[in-house]
């Protein structure tokens, strides 16, 4: 789109400038030019013996000035001539084209609009109007996948994710920060949460050669329309944070499947501490050793079944009963009683939550 935008401006200014001028992209290819026959030509002023001018560099009879919003300039304007007038033209064109592109991106770029909606950087009243202006289908069902990497990612990772979703009119890939990438996926009405997890798994599998196991995916809920994308994005963030606390082994965490962990995550820490003090009146949960905690975990995994748990632990049934009785004496909770088991399970999760001190969104 930048090519057409630049070419349109250059065509209108061609007679005013009266010299050959145009724009190079990052690969030093001419993408727009007053001389149409030169479009596609590759020229690298940095490869020769260039001299520095007041606004840029001069090489081979042309004045070059880089411009763009990023740290590494995206484009370079060039103007025929090495005189003061060429410098003035090049300087003015770089400022004009940079401003025009920035304005165009903010107004018409669909990806930029989606990112602003998702990050709550746009007023609710403007979402519907801009959505119509950019021809968004407000009846579509969408969901946000938030991919979080353990390390800062290279641009190649972003490009790889983008290649997985080639339909840029429906699906969007957005850089959130140096380690988070969001995928906004247009989905069918009756898609199941299991299918969303399969899609997330396929993303991780595709990225495996690049990331070496350093990625987790949070999945928000399905939303209709554009304005609720911020809700799905925040849910994906919460899914990752809750998963980091309660499901450290999972690489795919769905907000819909967080269960009681979501409730605990939203509780104030003071309330959690009060709950633990009430539950463990007889003795602190910290008094339980590693072996006892492992026994409790296996007992819960085997649905409070003494015989099955003892078999999985390779211990005699009486040994397990002794350990459970020991827990009852320490805490006052008999894990063989369903109500006590629920209280103890929640208490363990609350303790884990307090120890993690997660960041809340």
C-alpha positions as CSV (number, residue, x, y, z in Angstrom):
1,X,0.0,0.0,0.0
2,X,2.9,2.4,0.7
3,X,4.1,2.0,-2.9
4,X,0.8,3.2,-4.3
5,X,0.6,6.0,-1.7
6,X,4.1,7.3,-2.5
7,X,3.6,7.0,-6.3
8,X,0.4,9.0,-6.0
9,X,2.1,11.9,-4.2
10,X,5.2,11.8,-6.5
11,X,2.9,11.9,-9.6
12,X,1.2,15.1,-8.2
13,X,4.6,16.7,-7.4
14,X,6.4,15.7,-10.5
15,X,6.0,18.9,-12.4
16,X,6.7,21.1,-9.3
17,X,10.1,19.4,-8.6
18,X,11.1,19.2,-12.2
19,X,13.8,16.5,-11.4
20,X,13.9,12.8,-11.2
21,X,13.0,11.7,-7.7
22,X,11.6,8.7,-5.9
23,X,11.6,6.4,-2.9
24,X,13.7,3.3,-2.0
25,X,12.5,0.6,0.4
26,X,14.6,-1.3,3.0
27,X,16.1,-3.5,0.2
28,X,17.1,-0.4,-1.7
29,X,14.7,-1.1,-4.5
30,X,12.9,1.8,-6.1
31,X,9.2,1.4,-5.2
32,X,8.0,4.8,-6.5
33,X,9.6,7.2,-8.9
34,X,8.8,10.2,-11.2
35,X,10.5,8.1,-13.9
36,X,8.2,5.1,-14.1
37,X,10.8,3.0,-16.0
38,X,13.1,3.0,-12.9
39,X,10.6,1.3,-10.6
40,X,12.0,-2.0,-9.5
41,X,15.6,-0.9,-10.0
42,X,17.9,-1.6,-7.1
43,X,20.5,1.0,-6.1
44,X,22.5,1.1,-2.9
45,X,24.1,4.5,-2.1
46,X,25.8,3.0,0.9
47,X,27.7,0.6,-1.3
48,X,29.7,3.3,-3.0
49,X,31.8,6.3,-2.1
50,X,29.1,8.6,-0.8
51,X,29.6,12.1,0.7
52,X,27.6,13.5,3.6
53,X,25.3,16.5,2.9
54,X,23.4,18.7,5.3
55,X,20.3,16.4,5.2
56,X,21.6,13.0,4.1
57,X,24.2,11.7,1.7
58,X,25.1,12.4,-1.9
59,X,26.1,9.6,-4.3
60,X,26.4,9.2,-8.0
61,X,24.7,12.5,-8.7
62,X,21.7,12.0,-6.4
63,X,20.9,13.2,-2.9
64,X,19.4,10.6,-0.5
65,X,17.5,11.2,2.8
66,X,16.2,8.3,4.9
67,X,12.8,8.5,6.6
68,X,10.4,6.4,8.6
69,X,8.9,6.0,12.1
70,X,11.2,3.1,13.2
71,X,14.7,3.3,14.7
72,X,15.9,1.7,11.4
73,X,14.4,4.0,8.7
74,X,12.1,2.1,6.4
75,X,12.4,4.2,3.3
76,X,14.8,6.6,1.6
77,X,13.8,9.5,-0.7
78,X,16.2,10.4,-3.5
79,X,16.4,13.5,-5.7
80,X,18.5,14.1,-8.8
81,X,21.3,16.5,-8.2
82,X,24.0,17.2,-5.6
83,X,23.3,20.9,-5.1
84,X,21.5,22.9,-2.4
85,X,18.2,22.7,-4.2
86,X,18.4,18.9,-4.4
87,X,19.0,18.9,-0.6
88,X,16.0,21.1,0.0
89,X,13.8,19.0,-2.2
90,X,15.0,15.8,-0.5
91,X,14.5,17.2,3.0
92,X,11.0,18.5,2.2
93,X,9.9,15.3,0.5
94,X,11.2,13.1,3.3
95,X,9.1,15.1,5.9
96,X,6.1,15.2,3.6
97,X,6.1,11.5,2.7
98,X,6.7,10.4,6.3
99,X,3.8,12.5,7.6
100,X,1.5,11.3,4.8
101,X,2.3,7.7,5.5
102,X,1.8,8.0,9.3
103,X,-1.5,9.7,8.7
104,X,-2.6,7.0,6.2
105,X,-1.5,4.2,8.6
106,X,-3.4,5.6,11.5
107,X,-6.6,6.2,9.4
108,X,-6.6,3.2,7.1
109,X,-4.4,0.5,8.4
110,X,-6.6,-2.4,9.5
111,X,-3.9,-4.0,11.6
112,X,-3.2,-0.8,13.5
113,X,-6.9,-0.3,14.1
114,X,-7.3,-3.8,15.5
115,X,-4.3,-3.3,17.8
116,X,-5.7,-0.1,19.2
117,X,-9.1,-1.7,19.8
118,X,-7.5,-4.7,21.5
119,X,-5.4,-2.5,23.8
120,X,-8.3,-0.1,24.6
121,X,-6.5,2.8,22.9
122,X,-9.6,3.9,21.0
123,X,-12.9,5.4,22.2
124,X,-15.9,3.0,22.1
125,X,-17.9,5.5,20.0
126,X,-15.2,5.5,17.3
127,X,-14.8,1.8,17.0
128,X,-18.1,1.2,15.1
129,X,-17.5,4.2,12.8
130,X,-13.9,3.2,12.0
131,X,-14.9,-0.4,11.6
132,X,-17.4,0.5,9.0
133,X,-14.9,2.8,7.3
134,X,-12.4,-0.1,7.1
135,X,-15.1,-2.6,6.0
136,X,-15.0,-4.8,9.0
137,X,-17.7,-7.4,9.4
138,X,-19.2,-6.6,12.8
139,X,-21.1,-9.9,12.9
140,X,-18.0,-12.1,12.7
141,X,-17.0,-14.2,15.7
142,X,-13.4,-13.7,16.7
143,X,-11.0,-14.9,19.4
144,X,-7.6,-13.7,20.6
145,X,-4.6,-16.0,21.0
146,X,-1.8,-14.5,23.0
147,X,1.6,-16.1,22.3
148,X,4.1,-15.4,25.0
149,X,7.8,-16.2,24.5
150,X,10.3,-16.6,27.2
151,X,12.8,-14.5,25.4
152,X,12.6,-11.5,23.0
153,X,11.7,-12.8,19.5
154,X,13.2,-12.1,16.2
155,X,11.2,-10.6,13.3
156,X,11.4,-14.0,11.6
157,X,9.1,-15.5,14.3
158,X,6.5,-12.8,13.6
159,X,6.7,-13.4,9.9
160,X,6.4,-17.2,10.4
161,X,3.2,-16.7,12.5
162,X,1.8,-14.3,9.9
163,X,2.4,-16.9,7.2
164,X,0.1,-19.3,9.1
165,X,-2.8,-16.9,8.6
166,X,-2.6,-15.7,5.0
167,X,-6.1,-14.2,4.9
168,X,-5.2,-10.7,6.0
169,X,-8.8,-9.5,5.6
170,X,-10.0,-11.8,8.3
171,X,-7.1,-12.7,10.5
172,X,-4.5,-10.4,12.1
173,X,-1.1,-10.9,13.7
174,X,-0.1,-8.0,16.1
175,X,3.2,-7.4,17.9
176,X,2.3,-6.4,21.5
177,X,5.9,-6.1,22.9
178,X,9.2,-7.8,22.4
179,X,8.0,-11.1,23.8
180,X,4.2,-11.2,23.2
181,X,2.4,-11.6,19.8
182,X,-1.4,-11.6,19.5
183,X,-3.3,-13.5,16.8
184,X,-6.9,-12.3,16.2
185,X,-8.6,-15.2,14.5
186,X,-11.9,-15.0,12.6
187,X,-13.7,-18.3,13.5
188,X,-17.0,-20.1,12.6
189,X,-20.0,-19.9,14.9
190,X,-20.0,-23.4,16.1
191,X,-16.3,-24.0,16.7
192,X,-15.4,-25.9,19.9
193,X,-12.8,-24.9,22.5
194,X,-11.0,-28.1,21.7
195,X,-10.6,-26.9,18.1
196,X,-9.1,-23.7,19.3
197,X,-6.6,-25.6,21.4
198,X,-5.7,-27.7,18.4
199,X,-5.0,-24.5,16.4
200,X,-2.9,-23.1,19.3
201,X,-1.0,-26.4,19.3
202,X,-0.3,-26.2,15.6
203,X,1.1,-22.7,16.1
204,X,3.5,-23.9,18.7
205,X,4.5,-26.9,16.6
206,X,5.2,-24.7,13.6
207,X,7.3,-22.3,15.7
208,X,9.2,-25.1,17.5
209,X,12.4,-24.9,15.3
210,X,12.7,-21.2,16.0
211,X,11.7,-20.9,19.7
212,X,13.1,-24.1,21.1
213,X,10.2,-24.6,23.5
214,X,10.0,-21.1,24.9
215,X,6.3,-20.3,24.1
216,X,3.0,-20.6,25.8
217,X,-0.4,-19.6,24.4
218,X,-3.3,-18.0,26.2
219,X,-6.8,-18.2,24.6
220,X,-9.5,-15.7,25.3
221,X,-13.2,-16.3,24.9
222,X,-15.0,-16.0,21.6
223,X,-16.6,-12.5,21.0
224,X,-18.9,-11.1,18.4
225,X,-18.1,-7.8,16.8
226,X,-15.0,-5.7,17.1
227,X,-15.5,-3.7,20.3
228,X,-15.2,-6.9,22.6
229,X,-11.8,-7.8,21.2
230,X,-10.2,-6.0,24.2
231,X,-12.2,-8.4,26.5
232,X,-10.9,-11.5,24.7
233,X,-7.3,-10.1,24.8
234,X,-7.5,-9.4,28.5
235,X,-8.8,-12.9,29.1
236,X,-5.9,-14.4,27.2
237,X,-3.6,-12.3,29.4
238,X,-5.3,-13.6,32.5
239,X,-5.2,-17.2,31.2
240,X,-1.4,-16.9,30.8
241,X,-0.9,-15.4,34.3
242,X,-3.2,-17.9,36.0
243,X,-1.5,-20.8,34.1
244,X,1.9,-19.5,35.2
245,X,0.7,-20.0,38.8
246,X,-1.5,-23.1,38.8
247,X,-0.6,-25.0,35.6
248,X,3.1,-24.5,35.1
249,X,3.4,-27.5,32.8
250,X,0.8,-26.4,30.3
251,X,1.8,-24.6,27.2
252,X,-1.8,-23.9,26.1
253,X,-4.2,-22.3,28.6
254,X,-7.8,-21.4,27.8
255,X,-9.7,-18.8,29.9
256,X,-12.8,-21.0,29.6
257,X,-11.0,-23.8,31.4
258,X,-9.4,-22.0,34.3
259,X,-12.2,-23.1,36.7
260,X,-11.7,-22.2,40.4
261,X,-8.1,-21.0,39.7
262,X,-9.7,-17.9,38.0
263,X,-11.7,-17.1,41.2
264,X,-8.6,-17.5,43.4
265,X,-6.6,-15.3,41.1
266,X,-9.1,-12.4,41.5
267,X,-9.1,-12.5,45.3
268,X,-7.3,-9.9,47.4
269,X,-4.1,-11.3,49.0
270,X,-5.3,-10.2,52.5
271,X,-8.5,-12.3,52.1
272,X,-6.4,-15.3,51.0
273,X,-4.1,-14.9,54.0
274,X,-7.1,-14.8,56.3
275,X,-8.6,-17.9,54.7
276,X,-5.3,-19.8,55.3
277,X,-5.2,-18.8,58.9
278,X,-8.8,-20.0,59.4
279,X,-8.2,-23.3,57.7
280,X,-4.9,-24.2,59.4
281,X,-5.7,-23.2,62.9
282,X,-3.9,-26.2,64.4
283,X,-0.7,-25.9,62.4
284,X,0.7,-24.1,59.3
285,X,0.6,-25.6,55.9
286,X,4.3,-25.0,55.8
287,X,4.7,-27.8,58.4
288,X,3.8,-30.4,55.8
289,X,7.0,-32.0,54.2
290,X,7.5,-32.8,50.6
291,X,6.6,-36.4,50.9
292,X,3.3,-35.6,52.6
293,X,2.4,-33.0,49.9
294,X,3.2,-35.5,47.2
295,X,0.9,-38.0,48.9
296,X,-1.9,-35.4,49.0
297,X,-1.5,-34.6,45.3
298,X,-1.7,-38.3,44.3
299,X,-4.7,-38.8,46.6
300,X,-6.5,-35.9,44.8
301,X,-5.5,-37.2,41.4
302,X,-7.1,-40.6,42.2
303,X,-10.4,-39.1,43.3
304,X,-9.8,-39.7,47.1
305,X,-9.6,-43.4,46.5
306,X,-7.3,-45.0,49.2
307,X,-6.8,-48.3,47.4
308,X,-6.0,-46.8,44.0
309,X,-3.7,-44.1,45.5
310,X,-1.7,-46.7,47.5
311,X,-1.3,-48.8,44.4
312,X,0.0,-45.8,42.4
313,X,2.4,-44.8,45.2
314,X,3.6,-48.4,45.6
315,X,2.9,-48.3,49.4
316,X,0.7,-50.5,51.6
317,X,-2.8,-49.3,52.1
318,X,-2.2,-49.0,55.9
319,X,0.8,-46.8,55.2
320,X,-1.4,-44.4,53.2
321,X,-4.0,-44.4,55.9
322,X,-1.3,-43.6,58.5
323,X,-0.2,-40.6,56.4
324,X,-3.7,-39.3,56.0
325,X,-4.3,-39.6,59.7
326,X,-1.1,-37.7,60.3
327,X,-2.4,-34.9,58.1
328,X,-5.7,-34.9,60.0
329,X,-3.8,-34.4,63.3
330,X,-1.7,-31.6,61.9
331,X,-4.4,-29.7,60.1
332,X,-7.7,-30.9,61.5
333,X,-8.8,-31.9,58.0
334,X,-9.6,-35.5,57.1
335,X,-9.0,-35.8,53.3
336,X,-11.1,-38.9,53.2
337,X,-14.1,-36.6,53.9
338,X,-15.2,-34.8,50.7
339,X,-15.9,-31.4,52.3
340,X,-12.5,-31.4,54.1
341,X,-10.8,-32.5,50.8
342,X,-12.3,-29.5,49.0
343,X,-11.2,-27.0,51.6
344,X,-7.7,-28.5,51.6
345,X,-7.5,-28.4,47.8
346,X,-8.5,-24.8,47.7
347,X,-6.1,-23.9,50.5
348,X,-3.2,-25.5,48.5
349,X,-4.2,-23.4,45.5
350,X,-4.4,-20.2,47.6
351,X,-1.0,-20.9,49.1
352,X,0.4,-21.4,45.6
353,X,-1.2,-18.1,44.5
354,X,0.3,-16.1,47.4
355,X,3.7,-17.6,46.8
356,X,3.7,-16.6,43.2
357,X,2.6,-13.0,43.6
358,X,1.2,-12.8,40.0
359,X,0.8,-9.6,38.1
360,X,-2.9,-8.6,37.7
361,X,-4.3,-7.0,34.6
